[in-house]
Amino acid sequence: MKHLDLVDKLNKFGVHFSSTNIEGKVKEFEINELFKDATIIAKDFILKWKEKRFDGKCPTKSLFQQAIDMDTWKHSWHMKIIPENYDRIEEIIQDKIIKRAKEIDELMSIYFQLHHEMKSDLK
């Protein structure tokens, strides 16, 4: 789906889509690995490992893998993370963003319902 279509779908849930990437700002991503976690540093769209690595793992591929493998289905087991698959990877990530937007919308509604009930109980 096109980026603006994703933004429109998110707006239906009251979720506004904007990046927290700021030029010069460093972001850290914790990557779940089999025996220990690792950290990827992102600055100005350049990714590198925080710790020295000797296994040759690419931080970009590791970050994409973590995104598409969120939830129970492990997409990376069935698809290589290569440029030819980037459109499919984008689609998977968009679906996950929409799913989480629905969950946030539901949780917010339940949260405010809870507060309404709590106020009612005080009367």
C-alpha positions as CSV (number, residue, x, y, z in Angstrom):
1,M,0.0,0.0,0.0
2,K,1.2,3.5,-0.6
3,H,2.4,5.6,2.3
4,L,-0.6,7.9,2.2
5,D,-3.0,5.0,2.3
6,L,-1.3,3.8,5.5
7,V,-1.5,7.3,7.0
8,D,-5.3,7.4,6.1
9,K,-5.9,4.0,7.7
10,L,-4.1,5.1,10.9
11,N,-6.1,8.3,11.0
12,K,-9.3,6.2,11.3
13,F,-8.0,5.0,14.6
14,G,-6.8,8.4,15.7
15,V,-3.2,7.4,15.4
16,H,-1.1,10.1,13.7
17,F,1.9,8.9,11.8
18,S,5.1,10.9,12.1
19,S,8.7,10.0,12.5
20,T,10.7,10.6,15.6
21,N,13.9,10.5,13.5
22,I,15.6,13.9,13.9
23,E,18.7,14.8,12.0
24,G,21.7,14.2,14.2
25,K,19.7,12.4,16.8
26,V,20.8,8.9,17.8
27,K,18.3,6.1,18.2
28,E,19.0,2.7,19.7
29,F,17.2,-0.5,18.8
30,E,17.4,-3.6,21.0
31,I,17.7,-6.7,18.8
32,N,16.6,-10.0,20.3
33,E,19.2,-12.7,19.5
34,L,19.3,-16.3,20.5
35,F,21.9,-16.1,23.3
36,K,21.9,-12.4,24.1
37,D,20.5,-9.1,23.0
38,A,22.4,-6.7,20.8
39,T,22.0,-3.0,20.1
40,I,21.8,-1.2,16.8
41,I,22.6,2.5,16.7
42,A,20.8,4.6,14.1
43,K,21.8,8.1,13.2
44,D,20.8,9.9,10.0
45,F,19.7,6.6,8.5
46,I,23.1,5.0,9.0
47,L,22.9,1.8,11.1
48,K,25.8,0.2,13.0
49,W,26.2,-2.2,15.9
50,K,26.8,-0.6,19.3
51,E,29.0,-3.6,20.3
52,K,31.9,-4.9,18.2
53,R,30.6,-7.9,16.1
54,F,32.7,-10.7,14.6
55,D,29.8,-12.6,13.0
56,G,29.4,-10.3,10.0
57,K,25.7,-9.7,10.7
58,C,24.3,-6.7,8.8
59,P,22.5,-4.3,11.2
60,T,20.0,-3.3,8.4
61,K,19.0,-6.9,7.8
62,S,18.8,-7.6,11.6
63,L,16.6,-4.5,12.1
64,F,14.2,-5.5,9.3
65,Q,14.1,-9.1,10.5
66,Q,13.1,-8.0,14.0
67,A,10.3,-5.9,12.6
68,I,8.8,-8.6,10.3
69,D,9.2,-11.3,13.0
70,M,7.2,-9.5,15.7
71,D,4.3,-11.6,16.7
72,T,4.2,-15.4,16.4
73,W,4.8,-15.9,12.7
74,K,8.5,-15.6,11.7
75,H,8.4,-14.2,8.2
76,S,12.2,-14.2,7.9
77,W,12.1,-18.0,8.1
78,H,10.3,-18.0,4.8
79,M,11.7,-14.9,3.0
80,K,15.2,-13.6,2.6
81,I,15.9,-10.0,3.6
82,I,17.1,-8.8,0.2
83,P,16.2,-5.7,-1.8
84,E,14.0,-7.7,-4.1
85,N,11.8,-8.4,-1.1
86,Y,11.7,-4.9,0.3
87,D,8.2,-4.2,-1.1
88,R,6.8,-7.3,0.7
89,I,8.7,-6.4,3.9
90,E,7.2,-2.9,3.7
91,E,3.7,-4.5,3.4
92,I,4.3,-6.8,6.4
93,I,5.5,-3.8,8.5
94,Q,2.5,-1.7,7.5
95,D,0.1,-4.5,8.4
96,K,1.8,-4.7,11.9
97,I,1.5,-1.0,12.3
98,I,-2.2,-1.1,11.5
99,K,-2.8,-4.0,13.8
100,R,-1.1,-2.2,16.7
101,A,-3.0,1.0,15.9
102,K,-6.2,-1.1,16.3
103,E,-4.9,-2.5,19.6
104,I,-4.0,1.0,20.9
105,D,-7.4,2.3,19.9
106,E,-9.1,-0.5,21.8
107,L,-6.9,-0.2,24.8
108,M,-7.5,3.6,25.0
109,S,-11.3,3.0,24.8
110,I,-11.1,0.4,27.6
111,Y,-8.8,2.6,29.7
112,F,-11.3,5.5,29.5
113,Q,-14.2,3.1,30.2
114,L,-12.3,1.9,33.3
115,H,-11.8,5.5,34.5
116,H,-15.5,6.2,33.9
117,E,-16.4,3.1,36.0
118,M,-13.9,4.2,38.7
119,K,-15.6,7.6,39.0
120,S,-19.0,6.0,39.1
121,D,-18.0,3.8,42.0
122,L,-16.9,6.8,44.0
123,K,-20.5,8.3,43.9
